[in-house]
Amino acid sequence: MTEKWDKVFEKSDKVNHSKVNFKNRYGITLAGDIYEPKNAEGRLPAIAVCGPFGAVKEQSSGLYAQTMAEKGFITLAFDPSFTGESGGNVRYMASPDINTEDFMAAVDFL
């Protein structure tokens, strides 16, 4: 994973951004971006965001996550299994069961 800004949208000066990895229960490593409001203290409400099939966190889901962080949420935009920087083979495969597990792992991570 690259540490430089690699999104199709501009970086907000109102949030902190960091890259993370976590695993789903199938052992697939998922890649994500955490967005949190600057100067945040204590516990915050959290949102996990993933794009539609074939989309990656550098696109709309990342923009949604960043925008919600500007509004006071801690957010996680992630690539689902088989897509983007996340692991899994065969690439760009749709699996509703694994996608559900990906969201459960994202919520557990948050």
C-alpha positions as CSV (number, residue, x, y, z in Angstrom):
1,M,0.0,0.0,0.0
2,T,1.2,3.4,-0.8
3,E,1.4,6.1,1.9
4,K,1.0,9.0,-0.5
5,W,-2.4,10.5,-1.3
6,D,-3.8,8.3,-4.1
7,K,-7.4,9.3,-4.3
8,V,-9.4,10.8,-7.2
9,F,-10.7,13.5,-4.8
10,E,-8.9,16.3,-2.9
11,K,-7.7,15.6,0.6
12,S,-9.6,17.5,3.2
13,D,-7.7,19.7,5.7
14,K,-10.5,18.9,8.3
15,V,-9.7,15.2,8.8
16,N,-6.8,12.9,9.5
17,H,-6.2,10.0,7.2
18,S,-4.4,6.7,7.7
19,K,-4.2,3.4,5.8
20,V,-5.1,0.2,7.6
21,N,-5.3,-3.6,7.0
22,F,-7.5,-6.1,8.7
23,K,-8.7,-9.7,8.0
24,N,-12.2,-11.1,7.5
25,R,-13.1,-14.5,8.9
26,Y,-11.9,-16.3,5.7
27,G,-8.4,-14.9,6.4
28,I,-8.5,-12.5,3.5
29,T,-6.6,-9.3,4.2
30,L,-8.7,-6.2,3.5
31,A,-7.2,-2.8,2.8
32,G,-8.8,0.4,4.1
33,D,-8.5,4.1,4.8
34,I,-9.5,5.5,8.2
35,Y,-10.7,9.1,8.2
36,E,-11.2,10.9,11.5
37,P,-12.0,14.5,12.4
38,K,-9.0,16.6,13.4
39,N,-8.9,17.3,17.1
40,A,-11.4,14.5,17.8
41,E,-11.5,13.3,21.4
42,G,-13.1,10.3,23.0
43,R,-15.4,7.9,21.4
44,L,-17.0,8.8,18.1
45,P,-19.9,7.3,16.0
46,A,-18.4,5.1,13.3
47,I,-19.3,4.3,9.7
48,A,-17.9,1.5,7.4
49,V,-18.2,2.4,3.7
50,C,-17.6,0.2,0.6
51,G,-18.3,1.0,-3.0
52,P,-20.3,-0.9,-5.6
53,F,-18.9,-3.9,-7.5
54,G,-15.5,-3.0,-9.0
55,A,-15.1,0.3,-7.2
56,V,-12.2,1.0,-4.9
57,K,-11.8,3.1,-1.8
58,E,-9.9,5.8,-3.8
59,Q,-13.2,6.6,-5.5
60,S,-16.7,7.4,-4.2
61,S,-16.6,5.4,-1.0
62,G,-13.5,7.3,0.1
63,L,-15.1,10.6,-0.7
64,Y,-18.2,9.6,1.3
65,A,-16.0,8.5,4.2
66,Q,-14.0,11.7,4.2
67,T,-17.2,13.8,4.0
68,M,-18.7,12.0,7.0
69,A,-15.5,12.4,9.0
70,E,-15.8,16.2,8.4
71,K,-19.2,15.9,10.0
72,G,-17.8,14.2,13.2
73,F,-17.7,10.5,12.4
74,I,-14.8,8.1,12.4
75,T,-15.1,6.3,9.1
76,L,-13.5,3.4,7.3
77,A,-13.6,3.1,3.5
78,F,-12.3,-0.3,2.4
79,D,-11.8,-2.4,-0.7
80,P,-13.8,-5.6,-0.5
81,S,-12.2,-9.0,-1.0
82,F,-10.9,-9.7,-4.5
83,T,-10.8,-5.9,-5.3
84,G,-8.3,-3.1,-5.2
85,E,-5.6,-3.4,-2.6
86,S,-7.4,-6.1,-0.7
87,G,-6.5,-9.8,-1.1
88,G,-8.2,-12.7,-2.5
89,N,-8.3,-14.6,-5.7
90,V,-10.0,-14.8,-8.3
91,R,-9.9,-11.0,-8.8
92,Y,-13.1,-9.0,-9.3
93,M,-15.3,-11.8,-8.3
94,A,-18.7,-11.2,-6.7
95,S,-19.6,-13.1,-3.6
96,P,-22.5,-11.8,-1.4
97,D,-21.5,-14.1,1.4
98,I,-17.9,-12.9,1.5
99,N,-19.0,-9.3,1.1
100,T,-21.1,-9.6,4.2
101,E,-18.1,-11.0,6.1
102,D,-16.1,-8.1,4.8
103,F,-18.5,-5.6,6.3
104,M,-18.6,-7.6,9.6
105,A,-14.8,-7.5,9.7
106,A,-14.9,-3.7,9.0
107,V,-17.3,-3.1,11.9
108,D,-15.3,-5.3,14.2
109,F,-12.2,-3.3,13.2
110,L,-13.9,0.0,14.0
